[in-house]
Amino acid sequence: MNSKEILVKVLEYLLSQKSKQLKDVRKILIIKQHDQIGDLIQILPTIKSLNDNFPDAEFYLLARPYTKDIMHENPLFKEVLAFHTHPCKWGSNSFLFRKRFDVGIVMNTVSHSLTSDILACLLCKVTIGADHPLIRGSRTSFLYNIKTEAIEKGQQWEKYSSVLKAFNLETPVWLPLLEISDEEKKKGASIIKEVADCENPVAIHPLHRDIRRRWAISLFARLIISIEMKTGNKPLIVWGPKEEALRDRLQTHLHGRGNFIPKTNIRELMGILFNSSCLIGTDTATYHIASALGKPTLTLYGDVSPDEWLPPSGKSFAIESPEGNIRKLGYEKVEKEVFSFLDFISTNNPCPA
């Protein structure tokens, strides 16, 4: 047993919360601290259901500083707050403790955050969360006043909806719920105009920092050239933070043939994806953003299953790797799936709204 597990056992003994009933539901704090943008997007159908059923309540989101911008000006939330985990920035969190909330809902499925549970207890009159997964070393989700039965099977967005049982609400439907302003749409179109040779291009995100989810860069380069030759238009190559070295490797393989976007922030990337016809790539935050904007996507999956993560939008498609190993995904199979997908795009002709 390590020191953290010992601490958890001590906290469970000292701080186990008693069951409480929901009374006032006017100010609701949603806590989603995990550092993956894709995970954060998965909670939106649940928040939409709560908004619909409590139209007079105010909803606040507590997220990480580098994920909160994805929810900028989202009408589901009155305010999006950031919690800084680095000790040097703890002073930046002091504003939180001047706020009080009627209900705190902690969104855990992939992992369980002890910090999130403690924040819920400190800031909220009533705390709600799923009874699984448990924090390592604990016997129960001991910091919740209301524990809901976890949804063990299904997609991640469905699993997050287990907290709705505390309100006697059913699992919601999946909807594309990211918001983008008219100004951001125009900015995205302007960036595309500077680097692409057509409007509403096919966007490709061929890079992934995690090698378990990265298809060979040389194969992506071959695919990009094939798309250009068969469609007459160069795909738009998007990339994100800390991917500069991978981008440079791809440029070498393409011998100057690629249309690369410049360095962008997350909101500019959203504008670019909005103005693209579709997105082809691997399982990254970029793919989750495009799906949540309602764009058609084709995603190469490595060590995770599309059964858990692929949005049921009717416009999101997956290429699943043999044995969960993306390196075993052959080029011919991917190319065939890509051109079938592009035929689908051409037939359905989706354009920015």
C-alpha positions as a Markdown table, in Angstrom:
| # | Residue | x | y | z |
|---|---|---|---|---|
| 1 | Met | 0.0 | 0.0 | 0.0 |
| 2 | Asn | 1.5 | 3.3 | -1.0 |
| 3 | Ser | 1.3 | 6.7 | 0.8 |
| 4 | Lys | -1.6 | 7.9 | -1.3 |
| 5 | Glu | -3.7 | 4.8 | -0.6 |
| 6 | Ile | -3.0 | 5.3 | 3.1 |
| 7 | Leu | -4.1 | 8.9 | 2.9 |
| 8 | Val | -7.3 | 7.8 | 1.0 |
| 9 | Lys | -8.1 | 5.3 | 3.8 |
| 10 | Val | -7.6 | 8.0 | 6.5 |
| 11 | Leu | -9.9 | 10.4 | 4.6 |
| 12 | Glu | -12.5 | 7.8 | 4.1 |
| 13 | Tyr | -12.6 | 7.1 | 7.8 |
| 14 | Leu | -12.7 | 10.8 | 8.8 |
| 15 | Leu | -14.7 | 12.4 | 6.0 |
| 16 | Ser | -17.3 | 9.9 | 4.7 |
| 17 | Gln | -20.3 | 11.9 | 3.8 |
| 18 | Lys | -23.9 | 11.1 | 4.9 |
| 19 | Ser | -26.7 | 10.7 | 2.5 |
| 20 | Lys | -28.6 | 13.9 | 1.7 |
| 21 | Gln | -31.8 | 14.8 | -0.2 |
| 22 | Leu | -31.8 | 17.3 | -3.1 |
| 23 | Lys | -33.7 | 20.4 | -2.1 |
| 24 | Asp | -32.6 | 23.7 | -3.7 |
| 25 | Val | -31.2 | 23.2 | -7.2 |
| 26 | Arg | -30.4 | 26.7 | -8.2 |
| 27 | Lys | -26.6 | 26.8 | -8.5 |
| 28 | Ile | -25.0 | 23.7 | -9.9 |
| 29 | Leu | -21.2 | 23.1 | -10.2 |
| 30 | Ile | -20.0 | 20.6 | -12.7 |
| 31 | Ile | -16.5 | 19.4 | -12.0 |
| 32 | Lys | -14.5 | 17.8 | -14.8 |
| 33 | Gln | -10.9 | 18.2 | -14.1 |
| 34 | His | -9.3 | 15.5 | -16.2 |
| 35 | Asp | -6.9 | 16.9 | -18.7 |
| 36 | Gln | -8.3 | 15.5 | -22.0 |
| 37 | Ile | -10.5 | 17.7 | -24.2 |
| 38 | Gly | -12.2 | 14.7 | -25.7 |
| 39 | Asp | -13.3 | 13.6 | -22.2 |
| 40 | Leu | -14.6 | 17.1 | -21.4 |
| 41 | Ile | -16.7 | 17.1 | -24.6 |
| 42 | Gln | -18.3 | 13.8 | -23.6 |
| 43 | Ile | -20.2 | 15.4 | -20.7 |
| 44 | Leu | -22.2 | 17.8 | -22.8 |
| 45 | Pro | -25.3 | 15.6 | -23.5 |
| 46 | Thr | -25.6 | 15.2 | -19.7 |
| 47 | Ile | -25.3 | 18.9 | -19.1 |
| 48 | Lys | -27.9 | 19.6 | -21.9 |
| 49 | Ser | -30.4 | 17.3 | -20.2 |
| 50 | Leu | -29.9 | 19.0 | -16.8 |
| 51 | Asn | -30.3 | 22.4 | -18.5 |
| 52 | Asp | -33.5 | 21.3 | -20.1 |
| 53 | Asn | -34.9 | 19.9 | -16.8 |
| 54 | Phe | -33.8 | 22.8 | -14.6 |
| 55 | Pro | -34.2 | 25.9 | -16.8 |
| 56 | Asp | -34.0 | 28.3 | -13.9 |
| 57 | Ala | -30.8 | 26.9 | -12.5 |
| 58 | Glu | -27.3 | 28.4 | -13.1 |
| 59 | Phe | -24.7 | 25.9 | -14.3 |
| 60 | Tyr | -21.0 | 26.4 | -13.7 |
| 61 | Leu | -18.1 | 24.3 | -15.0 |
| 62 | Leu | -14.8 | 23.7 | -13.2 |
| 63 | Ala | -12.1 | 22.4 | -15.6 |
| 64 | Arg | -8.4 | 22.7 | -16.2 |
| 65 | Pro | -6.9 | 25.9 | -17.5 |
| 66 | Tyr | -6.0 | 24.3 | -20.8 |
| 67 | Thr | -9.3 | 22.6 | -21.4 |
| 68 | Lys | -11.7 | 25.4 | -20.3 |
| 69 | Asp | -11.3 | 27.4 | -23.6 |
| 70 | Ile | -13.2 | 24.7 | -25.5 |
| 71 | Met | -16.3 | 25.7 | -23.6 |
| 72 | His | -15.9 | 29.5 | -24.1 |
| 73 | Glu | -19.3 | 31.2 | -24.4 |
| 74 | Asn | -21.2 | 27.8 | -24.4 |
| 75 | Pro | -24.8 | 28.7 | -23.4 |
| 76 | Leu | -25.0 | 25.6 | -21.3 |
| 77 | Phe | -22.9 | 27.3 | -18.6 |
| 78 | Lys | -23.2 | 30.6 | -16.9 |
| 79 | Glu | -19.5 | 30.6 | -16.2 |
| 80 | Val | -16.5 | 28.3 | -16.9 |
| 81 | Leu | -13.9 | 28.3 | -14.1 |
| 82 | Ala | -10.4 | 26.9 | -14.1 |
| 83 | Phe | -8.6 | 25.1 | -11.3 |
| 84 | His | -4.8 | 25.2 | -11.2 |
| 85 | Thr | -3.2 | 22.0 | -10.0 |
| 86 | His | 0.4 | 23.2 | -9.9 |
| 87 | Pro | 1.5 | 24.3 | -6.4 |
| 88 | Cys | 3.0 | 27.5 | -7.8 |
| 89 | Lys | -0.4 | 28.6 | -9.0 |
| 90 | Trp | -2.6 | 27.5 | -6.1 |
| 91 | Gly | -3.1 | 31.2 | -5.2 |
| 92 | Ser | -5.0 | 31.6 | -8.4 |
| 93 | Asn | -7.7 | 29.2 | -7.0 |
| 94 | Ser | -8.6 | 31.4 | -4.1 |
| 95 | Phe | -11.6 | 32.9 | -5.9 |
| 96 | Leu | -13.3 | 29.5 | -5.9 |
| 97 | Phe | -13.7 | 29.6 | -2.1 |
| 98 | Arg | -15.7 | 32.8 | -2.3 |
| 99 | Lys | -18.4 | 30.9 | -4.2 |
| 100 | Arg | -21.0 | 28.4 | -2.9 |
| 101 | Phe | -23.1 | 26.0 | -4.9 |
| 102 | Asp | -26.2 | 24.1 | -4.0 |
| 103 | Val | -25.1 | 21.0 | -5.9 |
| 104 | Gly | -21.8 | 19.7 | -7.0 |
| 105 | Ile | -21.7 | 17.0 | -9.7 |
| 106 | Val | -18.3 | 15.2 | -10.2 |
| 107 | Met | -18.0 | 13.6 | -13.7 |
| 108 | Asn | -15.8 | 10.5 | -13.4 |
| 109 | Thr | -15.7 | 7.5 | -15.8 |
| 110 | Val | -12.2 | 7.0 | -17.1 |
| 111 | Ser | -10.6 | 7.7 | -13.7 |
| 112 | His | -11.6 | 9.1 | -10.4 |
| 113 | Ser | -10.1 | 12.4 | -9.1 |
| 114 | Leu | -9.7 | 12.8 | -5.3 |
| 115 | Thr | -9.0 | 16.5 | -5.8 |
| 116 | Ser | -12.3 | 16.9 | -7.6 |
| 117 | Asp | -14.2 | 15.1 | -4.8 |
| 118 | Ile | -12.6 | 17.3 | -2.2 |
| 119 | Leu | -13.4 | 20.5 | -4.1 |
| 120 | Ala | -17.1 | 19.3 | -4.4 |
| 121 | Cys | -17.3 | 18.9 | -0.7 |
| 122 | Leu | -15.7 | 22.3 | 0.1 |
| 123 | Leu | -17.8 | 24.3 | -2.4 |
| 124 | Cys | -21.2 | 22.5 | -2.5 |
| 125 | Lys | -24.0 | 21.7 | -0.1 |
| 126 | Val | -24.7 | 18.4 | -1.8 |
| 127 | Thr | -22.3 | 16.3 | -3.8 |
| 128 | Ile | -23.2 | 13.8 | -6.5 |
| 129 | Gly | -21.1 | 11.2 | -8.3 |
| 130 | Ala | -21.1 | 7.7 | -9.7 |
| 131 | Asp | -20.1 | 4.8 | -7.4 |
| 132 | His | -17.5 | 3.6 | -9.8 |
| 133 | Pro | -14.6 | 3.7 | -10.6 |
| 134 | Leu | -13.3 | 4.0 | -7.0 |
| 135 | Ile | -10.3 | 5.9 | -5.9 |
| 136 | Arg | -7.5 | 3.4 | -5.3 |
| 137 | Gly | -7.5 | 2.5 | -1.6 |
| 138 | Ser | -11.1 | 3.3 | -0.9 |
| 139 | Arg | -14.1 | 1.0 | -0.5 |
| 140 | Thr | -16.8 | 3.5 | -1.6 |
| 141 | Ser | -17.1 | 6.9 | -3.3 |
| 142 | Phe | -17.1 | 8.3 | 0.3 |
| 143 | Leu | -17.2 | 12.0 | -0.5 |
| 144 | Tyr | -20.5 | 11.9 | -2.3 |
| 145 | Asn | -23.9 | 12.6 | -0.5 |
| 146 | Ile | -25.7 | 10.9 | -3.4 |
| 147 | Lys | -24.0 | 8.0 | -5.2 |
| 148 | Thr | -25.5 | 6.9 | -8.5 |
| 149 | Glu | -25.0 | 3.5 | -10.0 |
| 150 | Ala | -22.3 | 3.6 | -12.7 |
| 151 | Ile | -23.2 | 2.6 | -16.2 |
| 152 | Glu | -20.7 | -0.1 | -17.0 |
| 153 | Lys | -21.4 | -0.7 | -20.7 |
| 154 | Gly | -21.9 | 1.8 | -23.4 |
| 155 | Gln | -20.1 | 4.8 | -24.9 |
| 156 | Gln | -18.3 | 7.3 | -22.7 |
| 157 | Trp | -20.9 | 10.0 | -23.1 |
| 158 | Glu | -23.6 | 7.5 | -21.9 |
| 159 | Lys | -21.5 | 6.6 | -18.9 |
| 160 | Tyr | -21.2 | 10.2 | -17.8 |
| 161 | Ser | -25.0 | 10.4 | -17.8 |
| 162 | Ser | -25.2 | 8.0 | -14.8 |
| 163 | Val | -25.3 | 11.1 | -12.5 |
| 164 | Leu | -28.7 | 11.9 | -14.0 |
| 165 | Lys | -30.2 | 9.1 | -11.9 |
| 166 | Ala | -29.9 | 11.4 | -8.9 |
| 167 | Phe | -32.5 | 13.6 | -10.6 |
| 168 | Asn | -34.6 | 10.6 | -11.9 |
| 169 | Leu | -33.6 | 11.5 | -15.5 |
| 170 | Glu | -33.0 | 9.1 | -18.3 |
| 171 | Thr | -29.9 | 8.8 | -20.5 |
| 172 | Pro | -30.0 | 11.7 | -23.0 |
| 173 | Val | -29.5 | 11.6 | -26.7 |
| 174 | Trp | -26.1 | 12.6 | -28.2 |
| 175 | Leu | -26.0 | 16.0 | -29.8 |
| 176 | Pro | -23.2 | 18.2 | -31.3 |
| 177 | Leu | -23.1 | 20.8 | -28.6 |
| 178 | Leu | -19.9 | 22.9 | -29.0 |
| 179 | Glu | -20.6 | 26.6 | -29.7 |
| 180 | Ile | -18.6 | 28.8 | -32.0 |
| 181 | Ser | -19.2 | 32.5 | -32.7 |
| 182 | Asp | -19.7 | 34.1 | -36.1 |
| 183 | Glu | -16.4 | 36.0 | -35.7 |
| 184 | Glu | -14.6 | 32.7 | -35.1 |
| 185 | Lys | -16.3 | 31.1 | -38.1 |
| 186 | Lys | -15.0 | 34.1 | -40.2 |
| 187 | Lys | -11.5 | 33.8 | -38.7 |
| 188 | Gly | -11.4 | 30.1 | -39.6 |
| 189 | Ala | -12.5 | 30.7 | -43.2 |
| 190 | Ser | -9.8 | 33.4 | -43.4 |
| 191 | Ile | -7.1 | 31.1 | -42.3 |
| 192 | Ile | -8.2 | 28.4 | -44.7 |
| 193 | Lys | -8.2 | 31.0 | -47.6 |
| 194 | Glu | -4.6 | 31.8 | -46.8 |
| 195 | Val | -3.3 | 28.2 | -47.1 |
| 196 | Ala | -5.8 | 26.1 | -49.1 |
| 197 | Asp | -6.6 | 25.9 | -52.7 |
| 198 | Cys | -10.4 | 25.4 | -52.2 |
| 199 | Glu | -13.2 | 26.3 | -49.9 |
| 200 | Asn | -14.4 | 23.7 | -47.4 |
| 201 | Pro | -11.4 | 21.5 | -47.9 |
| 202 | Val | -11.0 | 17.9 | -46.5 |
| 203 | Ala | -9.1 | 18.4 | -43.2 |
| 204 | Ile | -6.6 | 15.8 | -42.1 |
| 205 | His | -5.0 | 15.5 | -38.6 |
| 206 | Pro | -2.4 | 12.8 | -39.2 |
| 207 | Leu | -0.3 | 13.4 | -36.0 |
| 208 | His | -0.6 | 12.0 | -32.5 |
| 209 | Arg | 1.9 | 12.4 | -29.7 |
| 210 | Asp | 0.9 | 9.0 | -28.3 |
| 211 | Ile | 2.7 | 6.3 | -30.4 |
| 212 | Arg | 0.0 | 3.8 | -29.5 |
| 213 | Arg | -2.5 | 5.9 | -31.5 |
| 214 | Arg | -0.2 | 7.2 | -34.2 |
| 215 | Trp | -0.4 | 5.7 | -37.7 |
| 216 | Ala | 2.8 | 5.8 | -39.6 |
| 217 | Ile | 3.6 | 9.3 | -40.8 |
| 218 | Ser | 4.9 | 8.0 | -44.1 |
| 219 | Leu | 1.6 | 6.2 | -44.7 |
| 220 | Phe | -0.3 | 9.4 | -44.0 |
| 221 | Ala | 1.9 | 11.3 | -46.4 |
| 222 | Arg | 1.1 | 8.7 | -49.1 |
| 223 | Leu | -2.6 | 9.0 | -48.3 |
| 224 | Ile | -2.5 | 12.8 | -48.5 |
| 225 | Ile | -0.9 | 12.6 | -52.0 |
| 226 | Ser | -3.4 | 10.0 | -53.1 |
| 227 | Ile | -6.3 | 12.3 | -52.0 |
| 228 | Glu | -4.8 | 15.2 | -53.9 |
| 229 | Met | -4.3 | 13.2 | -57.1 |
| 230 | Lys | -7.8 | 11.7 | -57.1 |
| 231 | Thr | -9.8 | 14.7 | -56.0 |
| 232 | Gly | -7.7 | 17.5 | -57.6 |
| 233 | Asn | -7.5 | 19.4 | -54.2 |
| 234 | Lys | -4.9 | 19.2 | -51.5 |
| 235 | Pro | -6.2 | 18.2 | -48.1 |
| 236 | Leu | -5.8 | 20.8 | -45.3 |
| 237 | Ile | -3.3 | 19.5 | -42.7 |
| 238 | Val | -4.1 | 20.5 | -39.2 |
| 239 | Trp | -1.9 | 20.1 | -36.2 |
| 240 | Gly | -1.8 | 21.1 | -32.5 |
| 241 | Pro | 0.4 | 21.9 | -29.5 |
| 242 | Lys | 3.6 | 20.0 | -29.1 |
| 243 | Glu | 3.3 | 18.5 | -32.6 |
| 244 | Glu | 5.8 | 20.6 | -34.3 |
| 245 | Ala | 8.4 | 17.9 | -34.7 |
| 246 | Leu | 5.8 | 15.4 | -36.1 |
| 247 | Arg | 4.6 | 18.1 | -38.5 |
| 248 | Asp | 8.2 | 18.7 | -39.7 |
| 249 | Arg | 8.6 | 14.9 | -40.3 |
| 250 | Leu | 5.4 | 14.9 | -42.3 |
| 251 | Gln | 6.5 | 17.9 | -44.4 |
| 252 | Thr | 9.7 | 16.0 | -45.2 |
| 253 | His | 7.7 | 13.0 | -46.5 |
| 254 | Leu | 5.4 | 15.3 | -48.6 |
| 255 | His | 8.3 | 17.2 | -50.2 |
| 256 | Gly | 6.5 | 20.5 | -49.9 |
| 257 | Arg | 3.2 | 19.3 | -51.3 |
| 258 | Gly | 1.1 | 19.8 | -48.1 |
| 259 | Asn | -1.3 | 22.7 | -47.2 |
| 260 | Phe | -0.5 | 23.1 | -43.5 |
| 261 | Ile | -2.4 | 25.4 | -41.2 |
| 262 | Pro | -0.3 | 27.9 | -39.2 |
| 263 | Lys | 0.0 | 27.6 | -35.4 |
| 264 | Thr | -3.4 | 28.3 | -33.9 |
| 265 | Asn | -5.1 | 28.4 | -30.6 |
| 266 | Ile | -8.0 | 26.1 | -29.8 |
| 267 | Arg | -10.7 | 28.5 | -30.8 |
| 268 | Glu | -9.1 | 29.2 | -34.1 |
| 269 | Leu | -8.8 | 25.5 | -34.7 |
| 270 | Met | -12.5 | 25.2 | -34.1 |
| 271 | Gly | -13.2 | 27.8 | -36.8 |
| 272 | Ile | -11.0 | 26.0 | -39.2 |
| 273 | Leu | -12.8 | 22.7 | -38.6 |
| 274 | Phe | -16.1 | 24.3 | -38.9 |
| 275 | Asn | -15.2 | 25.6 | -42.4 |
| 276 | Ser | -13.8 | 22.2 | -43.5 |
| 277 | Ser | -16.0 | 19.6 | -45.2 |
| 278 | Cys | -14.9 | 16.8 | -42.9 |
| 279 | Leu | -12.0 | 15.5 | -40.8 |
| 280 | Ile | -9.8 | 12.4 | -41.3 |
| 281 | Gly | -7.3 | 11.5 | -38.6 |
| 282 | Thr | -6.6 | 9.5 | -35.5 |
| 283 | Asp | -8.2 | 9.5 | -32.1 |
| 284 | Thr | -7.3 | 13.0 | -30.9 |
| 285 | Ala | -9.0 | 16.0 | -29.3 |
| 286 | Thr | -9.2 | 17.5 | -32.8 |
| 287 | Tyr | -11.5 | 14.6 | -33.9 |
| 288 | His | -13.7 | 15.1 | -30.8 |
| 289 | Ile | -14.0 | 18.8 | -31.5 |
| 290 | Ala | -15.0 | 18.2 | -35.1 |
| 291 | Ser | -17.6 | 15.7 | -34.1 |
| 292 | Ala | -19.0 | 18.0 | -31.5 |
| 293 | Leu | -19.3 | 20.8 | -34.2 |
| 294 | Gly | -21.4 | 18.4 | -36.3 |
| 295 | Lys | -18.7 | 17.7 | -38.9 |
| 296 | Pro | -18.4 | 14.2 | -40.6 |
| 297 | Thr | -15.3 | 12.4 | -39.3 |
| 298 | Leu | -13.3 | 9.3 | -40.2 |
| 299 | Thr | -11.1 | 8.1 | -37.4 |
| 300 | Leu | -8.3 | 5.6 | -37.2 |
| 301 | Tyr | -8.4 | 3.8 | -33.8 |
| 302 | Gly | -5.5 | 2.2 | -32.1 |
| 303 | Asp | -5.5 | 1.0 | -28.5 |
| 304 | Val | -9.1 | 2.2 | -27.7 |
| 305 | Ser | -12.4 | 1.0 | -29.0 |
| 306 | Pro | -14.7 | 3.1 | -31.2 |
| 307 | Asp | -17.5 | 1.2 | -29.3 |
| 308 | Glu | -16.7 | 3.5 | -26.4 |
| 309 | Trp | -15.8 | 6.8 | -28.1 |
| 310 | Leu | -17.4 | 7.1 | -31.6 |
| 311 | Pro | -20.3 | 9.6 | -31.5 |
| 312 | Pro | -23.6 | 8.1 | -32.7 |
| 313 | Ser | -24.1 | 11.0 | -35.1 |
| 314 | Gly | -24.6 | 9.1 | -38.3 |
| 315 | Lys | -21.6 | 11.2 | -39.7 |
| 316 | Ser | -18.8 | 9.7 | -37.6 |
| 317 | Phe | -17.0 | 6.6 | -38.9 |
| 318 | Ala | -14.2 | 4.4 | -37.6 |
| 319 | Ile | -11.4 | 2.3 | -38.9 |
| 320 | Glu | -10.5 | -0.1 | -36.1 |
| 321 | Ser | -7.0 | -1.5 | -35.8 |
| 322 | Pro | -6.4 | -5.3 | -35.8 |
| 323 | Glu | -5.8 | -6.4 | -32.2 |
| 324 | Gly | -5.9 | -2.8 | -31.0 |
| 325 | Asn | -2.5 | -2.1 | -32.7 |
| 326 | Ile | -2.6 | 0.8 | -35.1 |
| 327 | Arg | 0.7 | -0.3 | -36.6 |
| 328 | Lys | -1.1 | -3.4 | -38.0 |
| 329 | Leu | -3.5 | -1.2 | -40.0 |
| 330 | Gly | -2.6 | -1.7 | -43.7 |
| 331 | Tyr | -2.5 | 1.2 | -46.1 |
| 332 | Glu | -4.8 | -0.4 | -48.7 |
| 333 | Lys | -7.6 | -0.9 | -46.2 |
| 334 | Val | -7.3 | 2.7 | -45.0 |
| 335 | Glu | -7.2 | 4.2 | -48.5 |
| 336 | Lys | -10.3 | 2.2 | -49.5 |
| 337 | Glu | -12.2 | 3.4 | -46.4 |
| 338 | Val | -11.1 | 7.0 | -46.9 |
| 339 | Phe | -12.4 | 7.2 | -50.5 |
| 340 | Ser | -15.7 | 5.5 | -49.5 |
| 341 | Phe | -16.0 | 8.2 | -46.8 |
| 342 | Leu | -15.2 | 11.0 | -49.3 |
| 343 | Asp | -17.9 | 9.6 | -51.6 |
| 344 | Phe | -20.3 | 9.8 | -48.6 |
| 345 | Ile | -19.3 | 13.4 | -48.1 |
| 346 | Ser | -19.8 | 14.3 | -51.7 |
| 347 | Thr | -23.2 | 12.6 | -51.8 |
| 348 | Asn | -24.4 | 14.3 | -48.7 |
| 349 | Asn | -22.7 | 17.6 | -49.4 |
| 350 | Pro | -22.3 | 18.9 | -45.9 |
| 351 | Cys | -21.4 | 22.6 | -45.7 |
| 352 | Pro | -20.9 | 25.0 | -42.8 |
| 353 | Ala | -24.2 | 26.4 | -41.5 |
